[in-house]
Amino acid sequence: MTIWGQANLMRARDGSEAKVLSVELFFDLVYVFAVTQLSHHLLHNLSLPGALQTLILWFAVWLGWQYTCWVTNWFDPETMPIRLLLFAIMLVALLMAAVLPDAFGARGLLFAVCYAAIQIGRTLFVVLHLGPRHALTFNFRLMLGWLCISGLFWIAGGLSGSGYRLLFWALAVGCEYLSPMVGFWLPGFGRSKTGDWTVEGGHMAERCQLFVIVALGESILVTGAGISQMALWTAPELIAFLVAFVGSLAMWWIYFDTSSQAGTEAILHAPEPGRIAAYFHYVHVIIVAGVIVAAVANALTIAHPAAAIDVTAAAVLVAGPVLYLLGNGIYKTVVYGRFPLSHLIGLSALAILAPLAYLTDLLMVSGLTVLVLLVVATQESISRRRIRRR
């Protein structure tokens, strides 16, 4: 008997595809706010230290969502205990997202406590529910051990100055991001195997896809907010607005037009679905990071379309599409077994563009990066449709 008596909180595994439920979509709303906070943090801290800080905070946001996603893949969110668990995580995550802009300032400890409470509290709840004999208990106990170790680093960072804080939090991220790769191995306890991670493929793929939508929504939000704040709409600002919107469309097309359903099928038909699902989470952190950086580039371009390019602006304008194409290329390698030629061409074009960006202005570079994305989207779409006809 578990802490919840005889209540069965597990999702049914009856062969039908598990659907993403409304409570999970409601849960994701907190992360819409978190992604917005991250893009604003990077926009106001356009420097190498600011980029590193945003990267660490992005990993924290992603890992908090990711670990919860795995729990809702195994446990039914329609049951009252799991629903209440999600609501509790939402509350703490909302507070965590609210202090994101000052996480490397005066509110670092509050951020660390909120994040550690989410990770450790959720996993402890699962361990207490499962009891000692369930097939998933061993995996969650190992996970809890690693999250307690990372929690110490999070708290230590929150208590430290900004320099050591970055180091401690980088170690914490490493614990949580890399530990699944070694089966959460702990000395004296052993490791779990991905073959034992019995996931529901369709649900897992759809959850990743929905987070990409969340990130693209932030890109659209930044584009709309940027133009709305202009007292006078001139031709350059309107062109920058149009370019930013087309860029968001191209990113949607690259991901969803050719690979979303194939991603579901890749997990469903894999010999070890848990391993493929883990790959999805490792890869999507790069994809969404690309969208966030691209959103910052859109905000810069709409605000100052004719401004000359400096090192920071060039890095932001090119890095967003590079991260997005690289992440999508790796994702499609997992799904299709090869890195798409269209993505290689796009990455090569961006590599050529990067040193030439200093010869022109923000709007021109933004337009050229979007042109590259459009070419990749078109070529990939045509290629996949040819394959389907065969």
C-alpha positions in Angstrom: 0.0 0.0 0.0 1.3 3.5 -0.9 0.8 6.8 0.7 -2.3 7.2 -1.3 -3.8 3.9 -0.3 -4.9 1.7 -3.2 -5.5 4.6 -5.6 -4.1 3.9 -9.1 -2.5 7.0 -10.4 -0.9 5.4 -13.5 -1.9 6.1 -17.0 -3.6 3.2 -18.8 -1.4 1.3 -21.2 -4.1 -0.3 -23.3 -2.5 0.2 -26.7 -4.3 3.4 -27.6 -2.3 6.7 -27.9 -2.4 8.7 -24.7 -3.7 12.2 -25.3 -2.3 15.5 -24.0 -5.0 16.6 -21.5 -6.3 20.1 -20.8 -4.6 20.2 -17.4 -1.3 19.7 -19.1 -2.0 22.6 -21.5 -3.0 24.7 -18.5 0.3 23.7 -16.8 2.3 24.9 -19.8 0.9 28.5 -19.4 3.4 29.1 -16.6 6.2 28.3 -19.1 4.8 30.8 -21.6 5.6 33.4 -19.0 9.0 31.8 -18.2 10.1 31.9 -21.9 9.0 35.5 -22.1 11.1 36.3 -19.0 14.1 34.6 -20.5 13.9 36.5 -23.8 13.6 39.8 -22.0 16.5 38.9 -19.7 18.8 38.2 -22.7 17.5 41.3 -24.5 18.5 43.5 -21.6 21.8 41.6 -21.0 23.4 41.3 -24.4 26.9 40.3 -23.4 28.8 37.1 -22.9 28.0 37.0 -19.2 24.4 37.8 -19.9 24.2 35.0 -22.5 25.8 32.5 -20.1 23.3 33.5 -17.4 20.4 33.2 -19.8 21.6 29.8 -20.9 21.8 28.5 -17.3 18.3 29.9 -16.6 17.0 28.3 -19.8 18.3 24.9 -18.8 16.6 25.3 -15.4 13.2 26.2 -17.1 13.5 23.3 -19.5 14.6 20.7 -17.0 11.8 21.6 -14.6 9.3 21.2 -17.5 11.0 18.1 -18.9 11.0 16.1 -15.6 7.3 17.0 -15.1 6.6 15.9 -18.6 8.0 12.4 -17.9 5.9 12.2 -14.8 2.7 13.0 -16.6 3.6 10.4 -19.2 3.6 7.7 -16.6 0.9 9.1 -14.3 -2.6 10.2 -15.2 -3.2 13.9 -14.8 -6.9 13.3 -14.5 -6.5 11.7 -11.1 -6.8 14.2 -8.2 -3.4 13.7 -6.5 -1.5 14.2 -9.8 -3.7 17.2 -10.7 -3.0 18.7 -7.3 0.7 18.0 -7.8 0.7 19.9 -11.1 -1.1 22.8 -9.6 1.5 23.0 -6.8 4.3 22.9 -9.3 2.6 25.6 -11.3 2.4 27.9 -8.3 6.1 27.5 -7.4 7.1 27.7 -11.1 5.2 30.9 -11.5 7.1 32.4 -8.5 10.4 31.0 -10.0 9.6 32.6 -13.4 8.7 35.9 -11.7 12.2 36.2 -10.2 14.1 35.0 -13.3 15.3 38.5 -14.3 17.0 38.9 -10.9 18.1 35.3 -10.4 21.7 36.4 -10.7 21.0 39.3 -8.4 19.3 39.8 -5.0 16.7 37.0 -5.6 19.1 34.2 -6.5 18.4 32.2 -3.3 14.6 32.5 -3.8 15.0 31.2 -7.4 17.2 28.3 -6.3 14.8 27.3 -3.5 11.8 27.4 -5.8 13.6 25.3 -8.5 15.0 22.7 -6.0 11.6 22.4 -4.4 10.0 21.6 -7.8 12.5 19.0 -8.8 12.9 17.3 -5.4 9.3 17.6 -4.2 7.8 16.2 -7.4 10.2 13.2 -7.4 9.7 12.5 -3.7 6.0 12.5 -4.3 6.4 9.8 -7.0 8.7 7.7 -4.8 6.3 7.8 -1.9 3.4 6.9 -4.1 5.0 4.0 -6.0 6.2 2.1 -2.9 9.2 -0.3 -2.8 8.0 -2.9 -5.3 6.9 -1.0 -8.4 8.9 -1.4 -11.6 9.6 2.4 -11.8 10.6 2.8 -8.1 14.3 2.1 -8.7 14.5 4.6 -11.5 12.8 7.3 -9.5 14.9 6.7 -6.4 18.1 7.1 -8.5 16.5 10.2 -10.0 15.8 11.6 -6.5 19.4 11.0 -5.5 20.7 13.0 -8.4 18.2 15.8 -7.9 19.2 16.1 -4.2 22.8 16.5 -5.3 21.9 19.1 -7.9 19.6 20.8 -5.3 22.7 21.3 -3.1 24.4 23.1 -6.0 21.4 25.2 -6.7 21.2 26.3 -3.0 24.9 26.8 -2.8 24.7 29.0 -5.9 21.9 31.0 -4.4 23.9 31.7 -1.3 27.0 32.7 -3.3 28.1 35.8 -5.2 27.4 36.2 -8.9 30.7 34.7 -10.0 30.5 31.5 -8.0 26.7 31.3 -8.6 27.3 30.7 -12.3 29.7 27.9 -11.5 27.5 26.2 -8.9 24.4 26.4 -11.1 26.3 25.1 -14.1 27.2 22.1 -12.0 23.6 21.7 -11.0 22.5 21.8 -14.6 25.1 19.2 -15.5 23.8 16.9 -12.9 20.2 17.0 -14.1 20.9 17.1 -17.8 23.7 14.5 -18.0 22.6 12.0 -15.3 19.9 10.3 -17.5 22.6 9.6 -20.1 24.2 7.3 -17.5 21.0 5.8 -16.2 21.1 8.0 -13.1 24.0 5.8 -11.9 24.9 6.2 -8.2 27.8 4.5 -6.4 26.5 1.5 -4.5 23.1 1.6 -6.1 23.7 1.0 -9.8 21.9 2.4 -12.8 18.6 2.1 -14.5 18.2 1.1 -18.2 16.3 3.0 -20.9 14.6 -0.2 -21.8 12.8 0.0 -18.5 11.5 3.5 -19.2 8.1 2.5 -20.5 7.0 5.7 -22.2 3.9 6.5 -24.3 5.5 7.7 -27.5 2.7 9.8 -29.0 2.2 11.7 -25.7 5.9 12.4 -25.3 6.4 13.6 -28.9 3.3 15.8 -28.6 4.5 17.4 -25.4 7.8 18.4 -27.0 5.9 19.7 -30.0 3.7 21.8 -27.8 6.7 23.4 -26.1 8.0 24.4 -29.5 4.6 26.1 -30.1 5.0 27.9 -26.7 8.4 29.2 -27.9 7.1 30.3 -31.3 4.3 32.0 -29.5 6.8 34.1 -27.7 8.4 35.0 -31.0 5.1 36.2 -32.3 4.4 38.1 -29.1 7.8 39.9 -29.3 7.1 40.8 -33.0 3.6 42.2 -32.2 4.8 44.0 -29.0 7.8 45.5 -30.9 5.7 47.2 -33.6 2.9 48.3 -31.2 5.4 50.3 -29.1 6.4 52.4 -32.1 4.8 55.9 -32.0 5.4 56.3 -35.7 5.5 53.4 -38.2 8.1 54.0 -40.9 8.9 51.8 -43.8 12.0 50.1 -42.2 10.1 49.2 -39.0 7.2 47.8 -41.0 9.6 45.8 -43.2 11.4 44.5 -40.0 8.0 43.5 -38.6 7.1 41.6 -41.8 10.5 39.9 -41.9 10.2 38.8 -38.2 6.7 37.3 -38.9 7.9 35.5 -42.0 10.9 34.1 -39.9 8.5 32.7 -37.3 6.5 31.1 -40.2 9.6 29.6 -41.6 10.6 28.1 -38.2 7.2 26.6 -37.8 7.4 25.1 -41.3 10.8 23.6 -40.8 9.7 21.8 -37.7 6.0 20.9 -38.1 5.5 20.4 -41.8 8.0 17.6 -42.2 8.7 15.9 -38.9 6.0 16.3 -36.2 4.1 13.1 -36.9 7.3 11.3 -37.8 8.6 12.1 -34.4 5.6 10.3 -32.8 6.1 7.3 -35.0 9.9 7.2 -34.2 9.1 6.6 -30.5 6.3 4.2 -31.1 8.3 1.9 -33.3 11.7 2.1 -31.5 13.1 -1.0 -29.8 13.7 1.2 -26.7 11.1 4.0 -26.7 12.6 5.4 -23.5 15.9 6.0 -25.2 14.4 7.9 -28.2 12.2 9.9 -25.8 15.3 10.9 -23.9 16.9 12.0 -27.2 13.9 14.2 -27.9 14.3 16.1 -24.7 18.1 16.5 -25.2 17.5 17.9 -28.7 14.5 20.1 -28.1 16.5 22.2 -25.6 18.6 23.4 -28.6 15.6 23.9 -30.8 13.7 26.1 -28.3 16.9 28.0 -27.4 17.1 28.9 -31.1 13.6 30.3 -31.1 14.3 32.4 -27.9 17.5 33.9 -29.4 15.6 34.6 -32.7 12.9 36.4 -30.8 15.5 38.7 -29.2 16.9 39.3 -32.7 13.5 40.3 -33.9 13.1 42.7 -31.1 16.4 44.3 -31.8 15.7 44.6 -35.5 12.2 46.1 -35.2 13.5 48.7 -32.7 16.6 49.7 -34.7 16.3 48.4 -38.3 18.9 50.7 -39.8 21.4 50.4 -37.0 24.9 49.3 -37.9 26.0 45.8 -36.9 28.3 45.2 -34.0 29.6 41.9 -32.6 26.7 41.4 -30.2 24.0 42.1 -32.7 25.7 39.9 -35.3 25.9 37.1 -32.8 22.3 37.3 -31.8 21.0 37.6 -35.4 22.9 34.6 -36.7 23.0 32.4 -33.5 19.2 32.0 -33.4 18.8 30.4 -36.9 22.0 28.4 -36.4 20.8 26.9 -33.1 17.3 26.3 -34.6 18.7 24.5 -37.7 21.3 22.6 -35.8 18.7 21.4 -33.2 16.2 20.4 -36.0 18.9 18.7 -37.9 19.9 16.5 -34.9 16.2 15.9 -34.2 15.6 14.7 -37.7 18.7 12.5 -37.5 17.0 10.8 -34.5 13.7 10.5 -36.4 14.9 9.7 -40.0 18.4 8.4 -39.4 20.3 11.1 -41.3 21.1 14.8 -41.0 19.0 16.6 -43.7 21.0 18.1 -46.6 18.8 21.2 -46.5 19.9 21.9 -43.0 23.5 21.5 -43.9 23.1 24.0 -46.7 21.3 26.4 -44.4 24.0 26.2 -41.7 26.7 26.7 -44.4 25.0 29.8 -45.7 24.7 31.2 -42.2 28.4 30.5 -41.7 29.2 32.5 -44.8 26.8 35.3 -43.8 28.3 35.7 -40.3 31.6 37.5 -41.2 29.8 39.6 -43.9 27.2 40.9 -41.5 29.4 43.8 -40.5 29.0 45.3 -43.9 25.4 46.2 -43.6 22.6 46.9 -41.1 20.3 44.9 -38.7 17.4 44.7 -41.2 19.5 43.4 -44.0 21.1 40.7 -41.9 17.7 39.8 -40.4 16.2 39.5 -43.9 19.1 37.3 -45.1 18.8 34.9 -42.2 15.1 34.6 -42.8 15.7 34.0 -46.5 18.0 31.1 -45.5 15.3 29.7 -43.2 12.8 29.9 -46.1 15.1 28.1 -48.5 15.6 25.3 -45.9 11.9 25.1 -45.3 11.1 24.9 -49.0 13.7 22.4 -49.8 12.9 20.2 -46.9 9.2 20.3 -47.7 9.7 19.3 -51.3 12.1 16.6 -50.4 9.8 14.9 -47.9 6.8 15.1 -50.3 8.9 13.3 -52.9 9.8 10.6 -50.4 6.1 10.1 -49.5 5.1 9.6 -53.1 7.5 6.7 -53.6 
